[in-house]
Amino acid sequence: MAVFFSGIVAALVMLMLPAVSALPALPPPLLPPITDKFLLECVIKIADCGMEIFNAVFYNATVSPNCCTRLIFMGRPCHFGLVEHIISQPFFQGNKTKILDGCQCTWNNCAQVVHPPSPSPSY
C-alpha cells in the first residue's frame, strides 16, 4: 500500500509542478497535447506499478511481468504522456534524450514480456 501511495503522490506532485517561463522553448512533444485529466487517469491505471516503471525509465531498473502488463494495458499514449510531462519539468531538462531512450526501451521490453514473438514453425 505504501508503494502504491508513494507512486500516486510522486505522479501527482510531478503534475502540479509549475513550468518555468525562463526556460527556452521545448521542441514539439512526441504526442498531441495531453490534458491533466488524461494524465491523472493514466496514473490511476498504472497504480502501484508507477514507481517501478519510473525506476525503469530513469534508472534502467527491471520491470516485473505484472507491471509490464499494467504498462501495456495503460497504453503508449499514457506512458509517453507521463514521461513527456515529467521531463518538461526543469529538474529533468538536461537528461531529456536519455530519459526518452529509457521510456522507449521500457515500453519495448514490456511489450516483449506481454506479447512475446511467436516461435517459428518447425518443419
N, CA, C and O of each residue as an XYZ file, in Angstrom:
492
protein
N       0.829     -1.190      0.000
C       0.000      0.000      0.000
C       0.868      1.246      0.000
O       0.534      2.230     -0.660
N       1.981      1.220      0.732
C       2.864      2.390      0.797
C       3.466      2.689     -0.567
O       3.589      3.852     -0.951
N       3.848      1.631     -1.313
C       4.411      1.843     -2.645
C       3.362      2.445     -3.565
O       3.661      3.354     -4.339
N       2.133      1.943     -3.485
C       1.042      2.488     -4.297
C       0.858      3.963     -3.994
O       0.802      4.791     -4.903
N       0.764      4.286     -2.711
C       0.535      5.667     -2.301
C       1.686      6.561     -2.741
O       1.457      7.655     -3.256
N       2.926      6.107     -2.543
C       4.067      6.940     -2.919
C       4.132      7.122     -4.424
O       4.539      8.184     -4.895
N       3.740      6.108     -5.194
C       3.710      6.240     -6.652
C       2.693      7.265     -7.098
O       2.971      8.083     -7.974
N       1.514      7.227     -6.499
C       0.466      8.196     -6.826
C       0.907      9.594     -6.418
O       0.745     10.550     -7.177
N       1.463      9.712     -5.220
C       1.903     11.024     -4.740
C       2.988     11.583     -5.653
O       2.945     12.758     -6.020
N       3.957     10.755     -6.022
C       5.038     11.229     -6.894
C       4.483     11.709     -8.227
O       4.890     12.757     -8.730
N       3.563     10.953     -8.799
C       2.980     11.349    -10.080
C       2.174     12.635     -9.944
O       2.255     13.510    -10.806
N       1.403     12.756     -8.875
C       0.607     13.967     -8.675
C       1.494     15.182     -8.441
O       1.200     16.271     -8.932
N       2.571     15.001     -7.700
C       3.500     16.116     -7.478
C       4.077     16.574     -8.807
O       4.170     17.775     -9.062
N       4.464     15.635     -9.650
C       5.033     15.998    -10.947
C       4.009     16.718    -11.812
O       4.371     17.612    -12.576
N       2.738     16.346    -11.706
C       1.702     17.008    -12.490
C       1.486     18.441    -12.033
O       1.114     19.303    -12.828
N       1.718     18.691    -10.762
C       1.403     20.004    -10.215
C       2.597     20.956    -10.185
O       2.431     22.125     -9.838
N       3.799     20.485    -10.541
C       4.947     21.381    -10.560
C       4.754     22.424    -11.650
O       4.414     22.079    -12.782
N       4.966     23.683    -11.326
C       4.779     24.724    -12.339
C       5.913     24.715    -13.353
O       7.048     24.359    -13.034
N       5.594     25.105    -14.557
C       6.617     25.247    -15.590
C       7.339     26.569    -15.360
O       6.734     27.530    -14.887
N       8.589     26.624    -15.681
C       9.370     27.843    -15.509
C       9.422     28.566    -16.840
O       9.881     28.009    -17.836
N       8.950     29.816    -16.862
C       8.858     30.550    -18.121
C      10.213     31.012    -18.630
O      10.323     31.379    -19.800
N      11.253     31.009    -17.796
C      12.565     31.479    -18.225
C      13.311     30.446    -19.065
O      14.339     30.770    -19.658
N      12.823     29.225    -19.127
C      13.486     28.187    -19.899
C      13.225     28.387    -21.384
O      12.181     28.916    -21.764
N      14.164     27.968    -22.226
C      13.921     28.077    -23.662
C      12.761     27.177    -24.068
O      12.438     26.207    -23.382
N      12.145     27.513    -25.186
C      11.003     26.732    -25.668
C      11.447     25.309    -25.974
O      12.530     25.083    -26.514
N      10.599     24.359    -25.623
C      10.874     22.953    -25.906
C      10.419     22.619    -27.315
O       9.510     23.262    -27.841
N      11.037     21.620    -27.935
C      10.544     21.190    -29.241
C       9.151     20.600    -29.086
O       8.745     20.263    -27.973
N       8.417     20.471    -30.176
C       7.066     19.914    -30.076
C       7.095     18.538    -29.423
O       8.032     17.771    -29.642
N       6.078     18.215    -28.620
C       6.048     16.906    -27.959
C       5.879     15.779    -28.974
O       5.444     15.994    -30.106
N       6.236     14.567    -28.534
C       6.100     13.400    -29.399
C       4.641     13.046    -29.652
O       4.315     12.402    -30.649
N       3.770     13.467    -28.752
C       2.349     13.144    -28.839
C       1.545     14.432    -28.893
O       2.064     15.492    -28.543
N       0.282     14.366    -29.326
C      -0.554     15.563    -29.284
C      -0.711     16.050    -27.848
O      -0.460     15.291    -26.911
N      -1.124     17.306    -27.657
C      -1.289     17.815    -26.294
C      -2.177     16.897    -25.452
O      -3.196     16.386    -25.918
N      -1.770     16.707    -24.226
C      -2.477     15.807    -23.318
C      -2.935     16.619    -22.113
O      -2.175     17.424    -21.574
N      -4.154     16.411    -21.701
C      -4.710     17.168    -20.583
C      -4.288     16.572    -19.246
O      -3.915     15.403    -19.157
N      -4.356     17.404    -18.211
C      -4.060     16.917    -16.864
C      -5.028     15.815    -16.457
O      -4.640     14.880    -15.757
N      -6.282     15.912    -16.888
C      -7.272     14.874    -16.567
C      -6.834     13.540    -17.166
O      -6.911     12.503    -16.509
N      -6.378     13.572    -18.407
C      -5.901     12.358    -19.065
C      -4.730     11.765    -18.283
O      -4.689     10.558    -18.043
N      -3.780     12.612    -17.887
C      -2.617     12.127    -17.151
C      -3.008     11.542    -15.796
O      -2.430     10.544    -15.365
N      -3.972     12.144    -15.128
C      -4.443     11.591    -13.851
C      -5.085     10.224    -14.053
O      -4.919      9.329    -13.224
N      -5.814     10.062    -15.146
C      -6.391      8.746    -15.457
C      -5.283      7.730    -15.706
O      -5.414      6.564    -15.336
N      -4.199      8.164    -16.329
C      -3.060      7.276    -16.563
C      -2.430      6.841    -15.242
O      -2.090      5.672    -15.063
N      -2.279      7.784    -14.329
C      -1.706      7.478    -13.014
C      -2.569      6.449    -12.296
O      -2.047      5.537    -11.655
N      -3.868      6.589    -12.399
C      -4.779      5.633    -11.762
C      -4.627      4.256    -12.401
O      -4.616      3.248    -11.695
N      -4.510      4.201    -13.732
C      -4.365      2.912    -14.423
C      -3.083      2.190    -14.016
O      -3.084      0.970    -13.850
N      -2.001      2.930    -13.857
C      -0.722      2.290    -13.565
C      -0.607      1.904    -12.097
O       0.169      1.017    -11.743
N      -1.376      2.568    -11.248
C      -1.498      2.247     -9.820
C      -0.151      2.031     -9.142
O       0.748      2.866     -9.241
N      -0.023      0.904     -8.454
C       1.170      0.655     -7.640
C       2.409      0.301     -8.449
O       3.465      0.056     -7.865
N       2.315      0.268     -9.761
C       3.487     -0.005    -10.600
C       4.196      1.278    -11.030
O       5.218      1.222    -11.715
N       3.668      2.416    -10.639
C       4.233      3.690    -11.073
C       5.703      3.862    -10.738
O       6.491      4.251    -11.601
N       6.083      3.581     -9.507
C       7.483      3.761     -9.106
C       8.397      2.753     -9.797
O       9.532      3.078    -10.146
N       7.907      1.538     -9.994
C       8.718      0.524    -10.669
C       9.001      0.946    -12.109
O      10.125      0.804    -12.592
N       7.994      1.458    -12.784
C       8.167      1.906    -14.164
C       9.020      3.175    -14.206
O       9.865      3.323    -15.089
N       8.807      4.080    -13.268
C       9.645      5.279    -13.171
C      11.113      4.875    -13.044
O      11.970      5.417    -13.741
N      11.404      3.924    -12.157
C      12.785      3.470    -11.964
C      13.351      2.812    -13.214
O      14.548      2.918    -13.481
N      12.511      2.138    -13.977
C      12.977      1.538    -15.230
C      13.338      2.620    -16.240
O      14.387      2.550    -16.881
N      12.478      3.614    -16.382
C      12.709      4.685    -17.355
C      13.924      5.522    -16.961
O      14.774      5.819    -17.801
N      14.004      5.896    -15.701
C      15.023      6.848    -15.266
C      16.317      6.198    -14.794
O      17.375      6.824    -14.847
N      16.249      4.945    -14.330
C      17.432      4.311    -13.750
C      17.716      2.925    -14.322
O      18.513      2.177    -13.755
N      17.082      2.576    -15.427
C      17.324      1.311    -16.116
C      17.061      0.091    -15.228
O      17.742     -0.926    -15.354
N      16.083      0.191    -14.337
C      15.709     -0.937    -13.481
C      14.830     -1.911    -14.274
O      14.317     -1.571    -15.341
N      14.668     -3.099    -13.750
C      13.839     -4.118    -14.386
C      12.390     -3.959    -13.941
O      12.113     -3.655    -12.781
N      11.471     -4.169    -14.881
C      10.036     -4.106    -14.589
C       9.517     -5.532    -14.479
O       9.805     -6.367    -15.336
N       8.758     -5.812    -13.437
C       8.188     -7.146    -13.245
C       7.168     -7.442    -14.347
O       6.607     -6.518    -14.936
N       6.928     -8.721    -14.624
C       5.913     -9.059    -15.631
C       4.543     -8.458    -15.313
O       3.835     -8.017    -16.219
N       4.166     -8.439    -14.032
C       2.883     -7.863    -13.644
C       2.816     -6.380    -14.015
O       1.820     -5.920    -14.572
N       3.874     -5.641    -13.706
C       3.874     -4.207    -14.016
C       4.020     -3.963    -15.517
O       3.510     -2.965    -16.026
N       4.698     -4.844    -16.224
C       4.746     -4.727    -17.690
C       3.341     -4.866    -18.267
O       2.964     -4.132    -19.181
N       2.578     -5.797    -17.737
C       1.202     -5.971    -18.198
C       0.395     -4.710    -17.936
O      -0.366     -4.272    -18.799
N       0.550     -4.119    -16.754
C      -0.160     -2.870    -16.440
C       0.263     -1.748    -17.382
O      -0.575     -0.970    -17.837
N       1.560     -1.662    -17.675
C       2.068     -0.613    -18.562
C       1.462     -0.746    -19.955
O       0.987      0.236    -20.525
N       1.477     -1.943    -20.495
C       0.925     -2.156    -21.837
C      -0.580     -1.918    -21.823
O      -1.120     -1.348    -22.771
N      -1.266     -2.344    -20.767
C      -2.702     -2.095    -20.645
C      -2.982     -0.595    -20.561
O      -3.948     -0.105    -21.146
N      -2.129      0.132    -19.831
C      -2.289      1.579    -19.699
C      -2.214      2.244    -21.067
O      -2.944      3.197    -21.340
N      -1.340      1.746    -21.916
C      -1.238      2.260    -23.280
C      -0.059      3.185    -23.505
O       0.417      3.864    -22.596
N       0.389      3.187    -24.735
C       1.531      4.006    -25.137
C       1.284      5.504    -24.929
O       2.177      6.192    -24.434
N       0.102      6.039    -25.289
C      -0.113      7.480    -25.067
C       0.022      7.871    -23.594
O       0.564      8.932    -23.283
N      -0.465      7.028    -22.693
C      -0.319      7.316    -21.260
C       1.152      7.277    -20.852
O       1.644      8.197    -20.198
N       1.840      6.226    -21.234
C       3.241      6.054    -20.839
C       4.087      7.230    -21.328
O       4.794      7.866    -20.546
N       4.007      7.505    -22.611
C       4.818      8.581    -23.173
C       4.332      9.947    -22.700
O       5.137     10.861    -22.522
N       3.030     10.095    -22.494
C       2.495     11.358    -21.994
C       2.994     11.681    -20.602
O       3.367     12.820    -20.322
N       3.004     10.682    -19.722
C       3.512     10.901    -18.364
C       4.999     11.242    -18.382
O       5.444     12.147    -17.676
N       5.760     10.516    -19.191
C       7.198     10.787    -19.261
C       7.449     12.172    -19.852
O       8.286     12.917    -19.344
N       6.735     12.523    -20.918
C       6.886     13.861    -21.512
C       6.572     14.942    -20.483
O       7.258     15.962    -20.417
N       5.541     14.718    -19.689
C       5.198     15.709    -18.668
C       6.315     15.833    -17.633
O       6.696     16.940    -17.251
N       6.829     14.709    -17.191
C       7.891     14.732    -16.189
C       9.121     15.460    -16.730
O       9.705     16.287    -16.029
N       9.520     15.163    -17.965
C      10.739     15.794    -18.483
C      10.524     17.246    -18.888
O      11.482     17.938    -19.233
N       9.292     17.711    -18.852
C       9.063     19.137    -19.102
C       9.403     19.967    -17.868
O       9.459     21.194    -17.940
N       9.629     19.304    -16.742
C       9.966     19.996    -15.502
C      11.457     20.351    -15.508
O      12.267     19.578    -16.020
N      11.829     21.499    -14.952
C      13.219     21.977    -15.005
C      14.258     20.973    -14.497
O      15.351     20.889    -15.057
N      13.942     20.227    -13.469
C      14.909     19.300    -12.887
C      15.405     18.268    -13.897
O      16.552     17.830    -13.815
N      14.562     17.876    -14.843
C      14.894     16.801    -15.778
C      15.371     17.298    -17.140
O      15.655     16.479    -18.014
N      15.469     18.595    -17.349
C      15.788     19.147    -18.660
C      17.092     18.618    -19.251
O      17.137     18.322    -20.445
N      18.130     18.494    -18.470
C      19.428     18.099    -19.001
C      19.519     16.653    -19.445
O      20.452     16.286    -20.159
N      18.578     15.834    -19.043
C      18.633     14.399    -19.346
C      17.535     13.957    -20.296
O      17.215     12.770    -20.349
N      16.956     14.872    -21.041
C      15.785     14.560    -21.856
C      16.027     13.395    -22.821
O      15.214     12.473    -22.883
N      17.116     13.423    -23.564
C      17.384     12.366    -24.546
C      17.531     11.012    -23.869
O      16.971     10.019    -24.333
N      18.279     10.968    -22.775
C      18.478      9.711    -22.050
C      17.151      9.188    -21.495
O      16.879      7.989    -21.549
N      16.336     10.088    -20.968
C      15.055      9.678    -20.390
C      14.111      9.171    -21.481
O      13.430      8.164    -21.287
N      14.064      9.853    -22.618
C      13.211      9.381    -23.721
C      13.675      8.023    -24.231
O      12.853      7.180    -24.589
N      14.988      7.805    -24.265
C      15.508      6.484    -24.637
C      15.061      5.435    -23.623
O      14.663      4.333    -24.001
N      15.125      5.778    -22.332
C      14.676      4.861    -21.286
C      13.191      4.575    -21.382
O      12.747      3.457    -21.120
N      12.424      5.589    -21.759
C      10.975      5.433    -21.942
C      10.684      4.425    -23.052
O       9.882      3.508    -22.880
N      11.353      4.611    -24.195
C      11.151      3.708    -25.334
C      11.630      2.299    -25.006
O      10.961      1.320    -25.335
N      12.779      2.197    -24.363
C      13.338      0.895    -24.003
C      12.419      0.153    -23.031
O      12.189     -1.047    -23.184
N      11.898      0.861    -22.043
C      10.976      0.250    -21.080
C       9.733     -0.248    -21.792
O       9.270     -1.358    -21.532
N       9.186      0.568    -22.697
C       7.999      0.162    -23.455
C       8.299     -1.090    -24.282
O       7.531     -2.051    -24.260
N       9.422     -1.074    -25.014
C       9.779     -2.216    -25.865
C       9.990     -3.481    -25.041
O       9.522     -4.556    -25.418
N      10.692     -3.357    -23.918
C      10.930     -4.527    -23.064
C       9.621     -5.100    -22.537
O       9.429     -6.316    -22.534
N       8.727     -4.232    -22.095
C       7.446     -4.708    -21.573
C       6.578     -5.300    -22.680
O       5.862     -6.275    -22.453
N       6.638     -4.723    -23.864
C       5.876     -5.282    -24.987
C       6.352     -6.703    -25.292
O       5.544     -7.572    -25.620
N       7.665     -6.940    -25.182
C       8.208     -8.286    -25.396
C       7.737     -9.258    -24.314
O       7.481    -10.428    -24.594
N       7.626     -8.772    -23.088
C       7.175     -9.619    -21.977
C       5.704     -9.974    -22.142
O       5.308    -11.124    -21.954
N       4.898     -8.976    -22.496
C       3.447     -9.178    -22.580
C       3.049     -9.885    -23.867
O       2.153    -10.730    -23.864
N       3.709     -9.545    -24.963
C       3.402    -10.140    -26.274
C       4.688    -10.686    -26.891
O       5.214    -10.104    -27.840
N       5.196    -11.796    -26.362
C       6.447    -12.326    -26.917
C       6.254    -12.744    -28.370
O       5.154    -13.126    -28.768
N       7.321    -12.672    -29.160
C       7.194    -13.087    -30.558
C       6.806    -14.561    -30.649
O       7.235    -15.385    -29.842
N       6.006    -14.862    -31.627
C       5.603    -16.255    -31.841
C       6.801    -17.043    -32.339
O       7.586    -16.548    -33.147
N       6.940    -18.268    -31.857
C       8.053    -19.086    -32.355
C       7.822    -19.449    -33.819
O       6.686    -19.577    -34.275
N       8.908    -19.607    -34.527
C       8.811    -20.017    -35.926
C       8.314    -21.454    -35.985
O       8.659    -22.275    -35.135
N       7.508    -21.748    -36.985
C       7.047    -23.142    -37.096
C       8.228    -24.061    -37.410
O       9.110    -23.712    -38.194
N       8.230    -25.223    -36.795
C       9.298    -26.181    -37.092
C       8.755    -27.210    -38.072
O       7.643    -27.715    -37.920
N       9.538    -27.498    -39.046
C       9.124    -28.460    -40.088
C       9.937    -29.703    -40.011
O       9.736    -30.623    -40.803
